[in-house]
Amino acid sequence: MKKKNDVKKRKQPPSYPALIRGGILISALIMTASLSFYMGPSVLEKADRLYRSMSDRTSGPAPDSFISGAAGPIQEAGAGGPEQEPQQDQGQPGADSPSVPYLEVSQELGRLDDLTLDKEPEQVGASYAVMLNTAMGPMLYYNQADQRWGDYLYGGQDPMKKYGCGPTAVAMIINSFSTTSATPVSAADWAAANGCYAPQGGSYHNLIQDSLSAHGIQVESVKQRTAGNAASLLDSGHILIALMGKGALTDNGHFILITEYLDNGNVHIADPNSYENSTKEWELGQLMAELKQSHDNGAPLWAVGPEKVGEAAEGAADNG
């Protein structure tokens, strides 16, 4: 909204001391703004503010009690395993704050038939507050069935817990690797307002490139969809967004994030529909073989990161 330039006339010009004081004040403000931008809020600080802003829009525990009690319920929700050492966040200084725990991963190898959108949520009424290690740095995990927004109506019609994998996936990236705070709700609202929402179908594939580019994040379609190329992209600091096809995650299509490449050749993922799947290791070759055979708007594989990796490629939709 444009503001009116309401300038009142003065009978006398300001004195020179007033001008000097004004100049000092302006310089101080500029310096403060510059330092604030440089220091930037951490991923966890943004998450705390988001929980507070969400409290009057969604059901669930109050933000403070949720944050302080998050570690207990999450330990019960996920598989056991050694806690991961926090990595230094490349985009948001201070993201290793102890207020949100890191995901505990296992060495269990995930199976493709475990990846299905058609099953019921693992924990009805659960909330999640956990950080993931990724090739781009620490990332706050979101689950589309989280009690804070699982029943929120995407596009005013479709519940997030069934159709919200796309907004949930991009919200993880936007919130952790841009200067903008984001939740699955804010990402869903953006998608609905910008032509990315498909009624009873989830999200059009343009959601990935349109939403991330709008928030200043580099995203490119990956044309060479081999395990070797995917591994190279992960090793070079990229996160992959994969649209999985029928026979793997869902009968329609489902967005997941492939987050990091492991020394043993497997990968970790962030599955918006399953916290449990996000704790397991996955065979990269199997995931590449199960990509959806859809090639509009850059689908079925995108790379997110600091460097351009290829050409970006209009209408199919996939629910979550």
Secondary structure as UniProt FT lines:
FT   HELIX           16..39
FT   HELIX           43..54
FT   TURN            55..57
FT   HELIX           63..68
FT   HELIX           71..77
FT   TURN            93..96
FT   TURN            98..99
FT   HELIX           112..114
FT   TURN            117..118
FT   TURN            124..125
FT   STRAND          131..132
FT   TURN            135..136
FT   STRAND          139..140
FT   TURN            144..145
FT   TURN            147..151
FT   STRAND          153..154
FT   TURN            155..157
FT   STRAND          158..159
FT   HELIX           160..163
FT   HELIX           165..177
FT   HELIX           184..193
FT   TURN            194..195
FT   STRAND          197..198
FT   TURN            199..201
FT   STRAND          202..204
FT   HELIX           206..214
FT   TURN            215..216
FT   STRAND          219..221
FT   HELIX           227..235
FT   TURN            236..237
FT   STRAND          239..244
FT   TURN            246..249
FT   STRAND          254..261
FT   TURN            263..264
FT   STRAND          266..271
FT   TURN            272..273
FT   HELIX           275..278
FT   STRAND          281..283
FT   HELIX           284..289
FT   TURN            297..300
FT   STRAND          301..304
FT   STRAND          317..318
//
